Protein backbone atom coordinates (compact mmCIF):
# COMPACT_ATOMS: atom_id res chain seq x y z
CA UNK A 1 0.00 0.00 0.00
CA UNK A 2 2.84 2.35 0.83
CA UNK A 3 4.48 1.85 -2.60
CA UNK A 4 1.14 2.55 -4.29
CA UNK A 5 0.77 5.76 -2.30
CA UNK A 6 4.29 6.81 -3.27
CA UNK A 7 3.55 6.19 -6.96
CA UNK A 8 0.31 8.17 -6.69
CA UNK A 9 2.07 11.18 -5.15
CA UNK A 10 4.90 10.92 -7.69
CA UNK A 11 2.33 10.99 -10.50
CA UNK A 12 0.56 14.02 -8.98
CA UNK A 13 3.84 15.91 -8.51
CA UNK A 14 4.93 15.12 -12.06
CA UNK A 15 1.63 16.43 -13.45
CA UNK A 16 1.91 19.56 -11.31
CA UNK A 17 5.48 20.16 -12.51
CA UNK A 18 4.42 19.84 -16.15
CA UNK A 19 1.54 22.25 -15.56
CA UNK A 20 3.79 24.87 -13.94
CA UNK A 21 6.37 24.57 -16.73
CA UNK A 22 3.67 24.98 -19.38
CA UNK A 23 2.09 27.89 -17.50
CA UNK A 24 5.44 29.62 -17.18
CA UNK A 25 6.05 29.25 -20.92
CA UNK A 26 2.63 30.76 -21.67
CA UNK A 27 2.87 33.60 -19.14
CA UNK A 28 4.07 37.03 -20.10
CA UNK A 29 7.82 37.30 -20.55
CA UNK A 30 10.06 40.00 -19.11
CA UNK A 31 10.36 41.20 -15.54
CA UNK A 32 8.14 44.24 -16.07
CA UNK A 33 4.99 42.33 -17.01
CA UNK A 34 1.66 43.51 -15.64
CA UNK A 35 1.39 40.86 -12.92
CA UNK A 36 4.79 41.81 -11.50
CA UNK A 37 4.18 45.56 -11.46
CA UNK A 38 0.71 45.08 -9.97
CA UNK A 39 2.02 42.93 -7.09
CA UNK A 40 5.30 44.71 -6.37
CA UNK A 41 4.96 46.90 -3.24
CA UNK A 42 7.72 49.15 -4.62
CA UNK A 43 6.09 49.83 -8.00
CA UNK A 44 6.13 53.64 -8.33
CA UNK A 45 2.39 54.05 -8.86
CA UNK A 46 -0.32 55.48 -6.65
CA UNK A 47 -2.59 52.73 -5.35
CA UNK A 48 -5.86 52.29 -3.50
CA UNK A 49 -5.97 48.92 -1.77
CA UNK A 50 -8.97 47.20 -0.19
CA UNK A 51 -7.94 44.13 1.82
CA UNK A 52 -9.89 41.83 4.11
CA UNK A 53 -8.78 39.17 6.57
CA UNK A 54 -11.58 36.80 7.59
CA UNK A 55 -10.47 34.80 10.66
CA UNK A 56 -13.20 32.29 11.61
CA UNK A 57 -10.89 30.10 13.71
CA UNK A 58 -8.80 31.46 16.62
CA UNK A 59 -6.53 29.31 18.77
CA UNK A 60 -7.84 28.33 22.24
CA UNK A 61 -11.01 30.36 21.72
CA UNK A 62 -13.85 28.14 20.49
CA UNK A 63 -16.77 29.83 18.73
CA UNK A 64 -14.68 33.01 18.45
CA UNK A 65 -13.46 34.85 15.37
CA UNK A 66 -12.45 38.14 13.85
CA UNK A 67 -12.64 40.08 10.60
CA UNK A 68 -10.60 43.07 9.52
CA UNK A 69 -11.27 45.10 6.40
CA UNK A 70 -8.39 47.43 5.53
CA UNK A 71 -8.21 50.52 3.36
CA UNK A 72 -4.64 51.25 2.28
CA UNK A 73 -3.29 54.17 0.29
CA UNK A 74 0.10 54.05 -1.45
CA UNK A 75 1.81 57.21 -2.72
CA UNK A 76 5.18 57.38 -4.52
CA UNK A 77 6.98 60.68 -4.06
CA UNK A 78 10.44 62.21 -4.23
CA UNK A 79 11.94 64.28 -1.43
CA UNK A 80 15.55 65.48 -1.14
CA UNK A 81 16.23 63.82 -4.49
CA UNK A 82 15.35 60.34 -3.16
CA UNK A 83 12.60 58.09 -4.55
CA UNK A 84 10.23 57.21 -1.73
CA UNK A 85 7.07 55.18 -1.08
CA UNK A 86 4.50 56.04 1.58
CA UNK A 87 1.75 53.65 2.66
CA UNK A 88 -1.05 54.43 5.10
CA UNK A 89 -3.24 51.59 6.39
CA UNK A 90 -6.46 51.72 8.41
CA UNK A 91 -8.76 48.85 9.51
CA UNK A 92 -11.98 50.68 8.69
CA UNK A 93 -14.31 47.73 9.37
CA UNK A 94 -12.98 45.60 12.23
CA UNK A 95 -14.97 42.94 14.07
CA UNK A 96 -14.28 40.52 16.90
CA UNK A 97 -16.70 38.06 18.44
CA UNK A 98 -16.97 35.27 21.02
CA UNK A 99 -19.90 33.34 22.53
CA UNK A 100 -20.73 36.27 24.80
CA UNK A 101 -20.56 39.34 22.58
CA UNK A 102 -19.47 40.91 19.29
CA UNK A 103 -17.48 44.13 18.90
CA UNK A 104 -17.39 46.28 15.77
CA UNK A 105 -15.38 49.40 15.07
CA UNK A 106 -12.06 50.60 13.66
CA UNK A 107 -8.51 49.45 14.32
CA UNK A 108 -5.14 51.16 14.75
CA UNK A 109 -3.81 53.42 11.99
CA UNK A 110 -0.39 52.49 10.57
CA UNK A 111 1.83 54.53 8.28
CA UNK A 112 5.36 54.03 6.98
CA UNK A 113 7.62 55.77 4.47
CA UNK A 114 10.40 54.02 2.56
CA UNK A 115 13.46 55.43 0.84
CA UNK A 116 13.83 53.33 -2.33
CA UNK A 117 17.19 52.19 -3.74
CA UNK A 118 17.97 50.22 -6.91
CA UNK A 119 20.45 47.40 -7.54
CA UNK A 120 19.73 46.44 -11.13
CA UNK A 121 16.28 44.86 -11.21
CA UNK A 122 16.31 44.44 -7.41
CA UNK A 123 14.71 47.22 -5.37
CA UNK A 124 15.01 47.88 -1.65
CA UNK A 125 13.18 50.24 0.66
CA UNK A 126 13.66 51.15 4.31
CA UNK A 127 12.13 53.78 6.53
CA UNK A 128 10.26 54.70 9.72
CA UNK A 129 6.95 53.19 10.81
CA UNK A 130 4.34 54.70 13.12
CA UNK A 131 1.22 53.15 14.69
CA UNK A 132 -1.45 55.57 15.92
CA UNK A 133 -3.83 54.17 18.60
CA UNK A 134 -7.14 54.81 16.83
CA UNK A 135 -8.76 51.44 17.72
CA UNK A 136 -12.26 51.90 19.10
CA UNK A 137 -11.86 48.87 21.42
CA UNK A 138 -8.96 46.94 22.99
CA UNK A 139 -10.21 43.88 21.08
CA UNK A 140 -9.55 45.66 17.76
CA UNK A 141 -6.04 47.01 18.36
CA UNK A 142 -3.33 47.64 20.92
CA UNK A 143 -4.53 51.23 21.51
CA UNK A 144 -0.87 52.16 22.16
CA UNK A 145 1.44 54.49 20.26
CA UNK A 146 4.13 52.45 18.52
CA UNK A 147 7.16 53.29 16.41
CA UNK A 148 9.59 51.19 14.43
CA UNK A 149 11.19 50.39 11.08
CA UNK A 150 9.83 48.86 7.87
CA UNK A 151 12.03 47.28 5.18
CA UNK A 152 11.27 45.78 1.75
CA UNK A 153 13.34 43.85 -0.80
CA UNK A 154 11.77 43.10 -4.18
CA UNK A 155 13.10 41.03 -7.09
CA UNK A 156 11.10 40.56 -10.32
CA UNK A 157 11.61 37.56 -12.59
CA UNK A 158 10.28 36.48 -15.96
CA UNK A 159 8.21 33.83 -14.18
CA UNK A 160 6.95 36.05 -11.35
CA UNK A 161 8.02 38.04 -8.31
CA UNK A 162 9.73 37.43 -4.97
CA UNK A 163 9.53 40.02 -2.22
CA UNK A 164 10.22 40.24 1.51
CA UNK A 165 8.63 42.77 3.85
CA UNK A 166 9.88 42.96 7.44
CA UNK A 167 9.14 45.29 10.32
CA UNK A 168 9.97 45.91 13.95
CA UNK A 169 7.87 48.09 16.21
CA UNK A 170 7.73 48.90 19.92
CA UNK A 171 5.19 50.58 22.16
CA UNK A 172 6.09 54.06 23.43
CA UNK A 173 4.33 53.82 26.81
CA UNK A 174 7.24 52.12 28.59
CA UNK A 175 5.66 48.66 28.57
CA UNK A 176 8.35 47.34 26.24
CA UNK A 177 5.92 45.46 24.03
CA UNK A 178 7.70 44.62 20.75
CA UNK A 179 6.41 43.07 17.55
CA UNK A 180 8.45 41.66 14.67
CA UNK A 181 6.83 40.70 11.36
CA UNK A 182 8.17 39.00 8.26
CA UNK A 183 6.12 38.63 5.08
CA UNK A 184 7.68 36.65 2.22
CA UNK A 185 5.69 37.22 -0.98
CA UNK A 186 5.84 34.72 -3.81
CA UNK A 187 3.97 35.24 -7.10
CA UNK A 188 4.00 32.78 -10.02
CA UNK A 189 2.58 34.18 -13.24
CA UNK A 190 0.05 32.21 -15.28
CA UNK A 191 -1.51 32.82 -18.71
CA UNK A 192 -4.22 35.43 -19.28
CA UNK A 193 -2.95 37.68 -16.45
CA UNK A 194 -3.70 35.10 -13.73
CA UNK A 195 -1.13 34.29 -11.06
CA UNK A 196 -0.56 32.07 -8.02
CA UNK A 197 0.34 33.77 -4.75
CA UNK A 198 1.54 33.05 -1.21
CA UNK A 199 1.80 36.05 1.13
CA UNK A 200 1.30 35.01 4.76
CA UNK A 201 2.55 37.46 7.43
CA UNK A 202 4.56 35.83 10.23
CA UNK A 203 4.06 37.90 13.39
CA UNK A 204 5.93 37.60 16.69
CA UNK A 205 4.83 39.69 19.65
CA UNK A 206 7.89 39.03 21.80
CA UNK A 207 7.08 37.22 25.02
CA UNK A 208 3.38 37.02 24.18
CA UNK A 209 2.37 35.16 21.00
CA UNK A 210 3.49 34.07 17.55
CA UNK A 211 1.74 33.06 14.36
CA UNK A 212 3.15 31.90 11.00
CA UNK A 213 0.52 31.48 8.27
CA UNK A 214 1.23 29.84 4.91
CA UNK A 215 -1.14 30.52 2.03
CA UNK A 216 -1.86 29.54 -1.53
CA UNK A 217 -4.17 31.73 -3.57
CA UNK A 218 -5.15 32.86 -7.02
CA UNK A 219 -5.30 36.36 -8.48
CA UNK A 220 -5.93 38.13 -11.74
CA UNK A 221 -4.87 41.53 -13.06
CA UNK A 222 -7.06 43.59 -15.39
CA UNK A 223 -5.39 46.24 -17.53
CA UNK A 224 -7.15 49.61 -17.76
CA UNK A 225 -6.47 52.52 -20.14
CA UNK A 226 -3.57 54.94 -19.59
CA UNK A 227 -1.45 52.58 -17.49
CA UNK A 228 -3.97 51.87 -14.72
CA UNK A 229 -4.82 48.37 -13.50
CA UNK A 230 -7.11 46.42 -11.16
CA UNK A 231 -5.72 43.47 -9.22
CA UNK A 232 -8.10 41.02 -7.48
CA UNK A 233 -7.22 37.93 -5.44
CA UNK A 234 -8.26 35.45 -2.76
CA UNK A 235 -5.79 33.46 -0.65
CA UNK A 236 -6.67 30.95 2.10
CA UNK A 237 -3.94 30.77 4.76
CA UNK A 238 -3.30 28.13 7.42
CA UNK A 239 -1.06 28.90 10.40
CA UNK A 240 1.68 26.28 10.67
CA UNK A 241 2.79 27.92 13.95
CA UNK A 242 0.11 28.97 16.44
CA UNK A 243 1.49 30.14 19.77
CA UNK A 244 -0.72 32.07 22.16
CA UNK A 245 -4.49 32.42 22.54
CA UNK A 246 -6.46 34.39 20.01
CA UNK A 247 -4.13 34.15 17.02
CA UNK A 248 -5.65 33.10 13.70
CA UNK A 249 -5.43 29.35 13.11
CA UNK A 250 -6.99 29.79 9.68
CA UNK A 251 -7.88 32.87 7.66
CA UNK A 252 -8.94 33.95 4.19
CA UNK A 253 -7.13 36.95 2.74
CA UNK A 254 -8.89 38.69 -0.16
CA UNK A 255 -8.40 42.02 -1.82
CA UNK A 256 -8.74 44.48 -4.65
CA UNK A 257 -5.96 46.87 -5.64
CA UNK A 258 -6.32 49.81 -8.02
CA UNK A 259 -3.06 51.23 -9.38
CA UNK A 260 -2.86 54.58 -11.12
CA UNK A 261 0.13 55.83 -13.14
CA UNK A 262 1.31 58.54 -10.75
CA UNK A 263 5.07 58.16 -10.47
CA UNK A 264 7.87 59.57 -8.32
CA UNK A 265 8.48 62.59 -10.53
Secondary structure as UniProt FT lines:
FT   HELIX           2..26
FT   TURN            31..32
FT   HELIX           34..39
FT   TURN            41..42
FT   STRAND          46..58
FT   TURN            59..60
FT   TURN            62..63
FT   STRAND          65..79
FT   TURN            80..81
FT   STRAND          82..97
FT   STRAND          102..105
FT   STRAND          109..119
FT   TURN            120..121
FT   STRAND          122..132
FT   HELIX           138..140
FT   STRAND          146..156
FT   STRAND          160..171
FT   STRAND          178..189
FT   HELIX           191..193
FT   STRAND          194..198
FT   STRAND          202..205
FT   TURN            206..208
FT   STRAND          209..223
FT   HELIX           225..227
FT   STRAND          229..243
FT   TURN            245..246
FT   STRAND          248..260
//
